[in-house]
Amino acid sequence: RTRLGDMAAGTRSQNREKRLDELSTFYNKIKPQPAAEILQTGTLDDTTVAMLMGRLQPQHMGKIMASMQADYAAKITKIMQEL
């Protein structure tokens, strides 16, 4: 069971990484203001948003963060620091 559980966890992790790569490609292509609005809606959990932000082009990430509400951007920054 442990071995099957480890394999399932590895598959989930690989799938999550693939989805994050796909999302980062999408968010790198859209304008910062709409991206910030979408990310703040709570559709994705805060940890996922932080992981996604870390995959974006640094300049684009900065523009998205600047377009977010300050308290939300601070929360995501703190999570990014802890990852």
Solvent accessible surface area in square Angstrom, and as a share of the most:
residue,aa,sasa,rsa
1,R,249,0.91
2,T,108,0.63
3,R,192,0.70
4,L,124,0.62
5,G,38,0.37
6,D,94,0.49
7,M,122,0.54
8,A,43,0.33
9,A,45,0.35
10,G,34,0.32
11,T,72,0.42
12,R,151,0.55
13,S,58,0.38
14,Q,131,0.58
15,N,66,0.34
16,R,83,0.30
17,E,68,0.31
18,K,126,0.53
19,R,130,0.48
20,L,2,0.01
21,D,71,0.37
22,E,99,0.44
23,L,54,0.27
24,S,11,0.07
25,T,72,0.42
26,F,98,0.41
27,Y,8,0.03
28,N,38,0.20
29,K,158,0.67
30,I,38,0.19
31,K,148,0.63
32,P,31,0.20
33,Q,91,0.40
34,P,59,0.37
35,A,0,0.00
36,A,0,0.00
37,E,90,0.41
38,I,75,0.38
39,L,2,0.01
40,Q,46,0.20
41,T,95,0.55
42,G,57,0.55
43,T,113,0.65
44,L,49,0.24
45,D,85,0.44
46,D,40,0.21
47,T,54,0.31
48,T,16,0.09
49,V,0,0.00
50,A,1,0.01
51,M,49,0.22
52,L,0,0.00
53,M,0,0.00
54,G,54,0.52
55,R,82,0.30
56,L,10,0.05
57,Q,109,0.48
58,P,109,0.69
59,Q,136,0.60
60,H,26,0.12
61,M,48,0.21
62,G,35,0.34
63,K,101,0.43
64,I,0,0.00
65,M,29,0.13
66,A,88,0.68
67,S,32,0.21
68,M,13,0.06
69,Q,119,0.53
70,A,86,0.67
71,D,106,0.55
72,Y,28,0.11
73,A,15,0.12
74,A,62,0.48
75,K,97,0.41
76,I,0,0.00
77,T,69,0.40
78,K,124,0.52
79,I,32,0.16
80,M,50,0.22
81,Q,150,0.66
82,E,120,0.54
83,L,115,0.57
